[in-house]
Amino acid sequence: MPSLSCLWNRSRIGPFADVALSPRATRAVARHLSGCAFCRGRLEHLTTFRSQVRGIAAPPSVPDWAGFWAGIQSRIDLEPARPLREPWWLPFWKPVCGHPRVALATGLAMVTLLSIPFWPGDESEFLPAWAGPVMVQDVGTEDPDGSVMVYSDPDRGAERGVTVIWVFASR
């Protein structure tokens, strides 16, 4: 009756019959076969089957290659020799890949050029803002020493523009 040990050793019976297992695995399978009649019967069946197949099958004959190579050589001789055209991009690539130092320098230059837009700038450095036309109005106040100034964008209109009001007070 098969057991859990049979399940473990079932895949090793074929290599055991071919003497293709490591010494440790061979000892383990032999120990199992000494106590398991089911797996011994399987080994005997496999050995009998292999000996019958070896007796029936004839060894393959060595093919005659003499006529094959002569035919290949005659076909090569009959083919017209056509010049190979290089791709259009090969002359541009050869100077780069033809020499390792040039290829390395080109690669480093490309990495540097591609990394410039991502290079972090100084935090105190800001891009200049473009200033458009601004209308400045001076509005008088009741205080003779104070003044109010109103800045607005005349092109954008009151509904879309930004208005800034500065109040200067006297001291």
JONORSUL-V963898 format. One record per backbone hydrogen bond with DSSP energy under -0.5 kcal/mol. CO is the residue of the C=O (numbers start at 0). NH is the residue of the N-H. If there is no record, write none. Layout:
CO:NH + CO:NH
This chain:
2:6 + 3:7 + 4:8 + 5:9 + 8:11 + 8:12 + 9:12 + 11:15 + 12:16 + 13:17 + 14:19 + 15:18 + 21:25 + 22:26 + 23:27 + 24:28 + 25:29 + 26:30 + 27:31 + 28:32 + 29:33 + 30:34 + 31:34 + 31:35 + 34:36 + 35:39 + 36:40 + 37:41 + 38:42 + 39:43 + 40:44 + 41:45 + 42:46 + 43:47 + 44:48 + 45:49 + 46:50 + 47:51 + 48:52 + 49:53 + 50:54 + 51:55 + 52:56 + 60:62 + 62:64 + 64:68 + 65:69 + 66:70 + 67:71 + 68:72 + 69:73 + 70:74 + 71:75 + 72:76 + 73:77 + 74:78 + 79:81 + 86:89 + 88:91 + 88:92 + 89:93 + 90:94 + 92:95 + 92:96 + 93:97 + 98:102 + 99:103 + 100:104 + 101:105 + 102:106 + 103:107 + 104:108 + 105:109 + 106:110 + 107:111 + 108:112 + 109:113 + 110:114 + 111:115 + 114:117 + 115:118 + 121:124 + 123:125 + 128:130 + 129:131 + 133:135 + 134:151 + 136:138 + 136:149 + 137:139 + 138:147 + 141:143 + 142:145 + 146:167 + 147:138 + 148:165 + 149:136 + 150:163 + 151:134 + 151:153 + 152:156 + 155:159 + 156:160 + 163:150 + 163:165 + 165:148 + 165:167 + 166:168 + 167:146
